[in-house]
Amino acid sequence: MRAASTDSAARRMSSGSARSLLLTLLGEFVRPGGRAVWTATLVQAMGGIGITEKSARQAIARAGASGWIEAHRIGRETCWVLTARGRRIIDEGAQRVQSMSRTAPWDGRWLVVAISLPESHRPERIKLYRALSWAGFGNPMPGIWVNPHTEREDETHRVVEQLGLSSFTCAFAGSGLRFGLTDRQLVEKSWDLESVAAHYDLLREQFGKLRPRSDDSILFTHVKLVNAWQRVPFIDPGLPAALLPSRWRGREVAAKLESLREQWSGAAHARWDELAGAAPVL
């Protein structure tokens, strides 16, 4: 079981897609200052992370087509600004990642979504499963999704409404009863925590011993770390301590990664400012 979990985690450990890394750059460096960013700056930064120029430019164009960013021509150059939609996507993602480090006590209640879709709704099913996983839901049995974070009711409601699936959905919140699966058994059926722990172990191996020295290596290593951390909510549901195994090592690794992020952040942002140059305010 341990080897299988490690293999599964390893398959998820490659650098994020060009789209994912672009969103990391926009969220980490562009969103805070609210400035525009040149195409050349994004392409250069993504190249340092291993993304080819063609893939970088395709990712930028697709982000524009999706309404995340908006292009402005200045002479022969193009710069980009985040749209309201792009800012909202980044802010919502940041809130979800930040929630991973919160340790509020659990009140014993579950948010439960029962949803059964016909085969004709296969595209919606894929989008739904991805959105529910991101929100921290587990899937203990076909058609049933559970989440100990009942405060995510509004987020779940938006997902179901946006996909037009209300007529297929039954949702409620409450505590488990004395019969059926216990809370612990529900966790075991809903999430593969060994695989989650293996993912954290690989994150520690990937970043824990790195000591980047040059300005560029600090920038690119920092971006890779932030990108990897931003993808953790797809893997770790962020369960309350009451539902986690004793000696859960995820929190220890998370604290280490946050420490490294803070350690590299200043130099990474300074190098980004050098690469970005005098980007306009639009």
Helices and strands as residue ranges (DSSP letters): H 2-11, H 18-25, I 26-30, E 37-38, H 39-48, H 53-65, E 69-74, E 77-82, H 84-98, G 99-101, E 109-115, G 119-121, H 122-134, E 138-141, E 144-147, G 150-152, H 153-162, G 166-168, E 169-175, H 183-190, H 193-207, H 215-230, G 232-234, G 241-243, H 250-276
